[in-house]
Amino acid sequence: MKLTTESFANLFGTNIDDLSRHCGDLIHSAEFTYNKILGEERDRIMLQVLEKIFAPKLARAGEERRPDWEQGWKENLDEYLASGYNLEKLIPKYFKQYVPARLNLEYIMPLSPNFVFAYTHVYRTWIFKKYLSEVDHIYEFGCGPAYHLAYLAQLFPDKELFGLDWATSSQEIIKHLAKQSGWRIKGGQFDFFKPDPAFCLNKNSGVLTFGALEQIGDNHGPFLEHILKNRPSICVNVECLHELYSPDNLLSYLALQYHQKRNYLSGYLTKLQGLEKDKRIKIIRYHYHKFGNLYDDALSYVIWKPL
Ligand SMILES: C[S@@+](CC[C@H](N)C(=O)[O-])C[C@H]1O[C@@H](n2cnc3c(N)ncnc32)[C@H](O)[C@@H]1O
């Protein structure tokens, strides 16, 4: 089987014209072929997923994972420096090759090694160009090894970019990246749980999170208040939004169980919907993106702006 332009458009929640306008020929630059996983093999995968969900030592997101992120991005930093500034070394190691994935609530086995990253690349191209073209400054919160910022710098050389994270190794990467490339990127220390009130956004800014709020469970109040106070022009959250899973579908149900066991982002979309009712924000669009790794669909999005 193969992903077509139409399948990408459906998965992203848009139409072919809009997708082509933003992504051009990108879809044809990689092999998006795969086999569906069925029968006994599907059962085996589900067993593996259930074992993971019930594993007593499944790591839970939160404050105590901070050293893991610090260490993870340090590994990327060391490899980036050792390679003589090869940008591919900034790609997180959770993009694995030749592993099963989730697509449209089925398990699939990609036939090309880099399927998941190549897919994510098409997706980020579409969402960045569609929603972040008009702002002058982009702030990525929880930017980790800054590989989205490196791409944003190439898409939008005139914009000023900021990468925020609680891991100091992330700021170290950005320092080298800026020096080496000459791109307009700055790094900064930022904690979603305790935003520094002195840290302000510039006028006409876009806020981006990509799999980062995932890590804060239900403790999104301090970050949201900080953002509302700073009034960015647009917020793009690419995150696992548990409200969009439907418990009457088996794969959706499994993803929800995994999501809860890992203490991933909780109640965020519901909170935004409440803020919209109170006329504090406008939700431009949200969408359940049915693509992910073996365990969940982590790339849903909500686009919104403060009023
Ligand atoms: C799954 S990674 C996502 C990284 C990157 N945005 C991406 O797309 O691959 C989660 C990121 O959130 C950061 N993070 C987790 N909790 C945080 C917190 N309380 N404050 C700031 N950053 C945090 C981690 O350091 C890590 O960089």
Ligand as a Chemical Component Dictionary entry (heavy atoms), coordinates in Angstrom:
data_LIG
# 
_chem_comp.id                   LIG 
_chem_comp.type                 NON-POLYMER 
_chem_comp.pdbx_formal_charge   0 
_chem_comp.three_letter_code    LIG 
# 
loop_
_chem_comp_atom.comp_id 
_chem_comp_atom.atom_id 
_chem_comp_atom.alt_atom_id 
_chem_comp_atom.type_symbol 
_chem_comp_atom.charge 
_chem_comp_atom.model_Cartn_x 
_chem_comp_atom.model_Cartn_y 
_chem_comp_atom.model_Cartn_z 
_chem_comp_atom.pdbx_ordinal 
LIG C1  C1  C 0  9.053  14.626 23.422 1  
LIG S1  S1  S 1  10.224 15.935 23.549 2  
LIG C2  C2  C 0  9.783  16.943 22.154 3  
LIG C3  C3  C 0  10.962 17.677 21.598 4  
LIG C4  C4  C 0  10.717 18.357 20.257 5  
LIG N1  N1  N 0  9.704  19.409 20.378 6  
LIG C5  C5  C 0  10.284 17.365 19.200 7  
LIG O1  O1  O 0  9.358  17.669 18.430 8  
LIG O2  O2  O -1 10.896 16.284 19.080 9  
LIG C6  C6  C 0  9.608  16.850 24.943 10 
LIG C7  C7  C 0  10.415 18.106 25.241 11 
LIG O3  O3  O 0  9.791  18.841 26.271 12 
LIG C8  C8  C 0  10.773 19.257 27.212 13 
LIG N2  N2  N 0  10.103 19.406 28.513 14 
LIG C9  C9  C 0  9.468  18.464 29.233 15 
LIG N3  N3  N 0  8.976  19.003 30.366 16 
LIG C10 C10 C 0  9.309  20.317 30.355 17 
LIG C11 C11 C 0  9.087  21.397 31.259 18 
LIG N4  N4  N 0  8.423  21.242 32.415 19 
LIG N5  N5  N 0  9.539  22.624 30.900 20 
LIG C12 C12 C 0  10.201 22.811 29.732 21 
LIG N6  N6  N 0  10.466 21.824 28.861 22 
LIG C13 C13 C 0  10.017 20.583 29.165 23 
LIG C14 C14 C 0  11.820 18.159 27.191 24 
LIG O4  O4  O 0  13.067 18.610 27.690 25 
LIG C15 C15 C 0  11.843 17.831 25.708 26 
LIG O5  O5  O 0  12.719 18.650 25.022 27 
# 
loop_
_chem_comp_bond.comp_id 
_chem_comp_bond.atom_id_1 
_chem_comp_bond.atom_id_2 
_chem_comp_bond.value_order 
_chem_comp_bond.pdbx_ordinal 
LIG C1  S1  SING 1  
LIG S1  C2  SING 2  
LIG S1  C6  SING 3  
LIG C2  C3  SING 4  
LIG C3  C4  SING 5  
LIG C4  N1  SING 6  
LIG C4  C5  SING 7  
LIG C5  O1  DOUB 8  
LIG C5  O2  SING 9  
LIG C6  C7  SING 10 
LIG C7  O3  SING 11 
LIG C7  C15 SING 12 
LIG O3  C8  SING 13 
LIG C8  N2  SING 14 
LIG C8  C14 SING 15 
LIG N2  C9  SING 16 
LIG N2  C13 SING 17 
LIG C9  N3  DOUB 18 
LIG N3  C10 SING 19 
LIG C10 C11 SING 20 
LIG C10 C13 DOUB 21 
LIG C11 N4  SING 22 
LIG C11 N5  DOUB 23 
LIG N5  C12 SING 24 
LIG C12 N6  DOUB 25 
LIG N6  C13 SING 26 
LIG C14 O4  SING 27 
LIG C14 C15 SING 28 
LIG C15 O5  SING 29 
# 
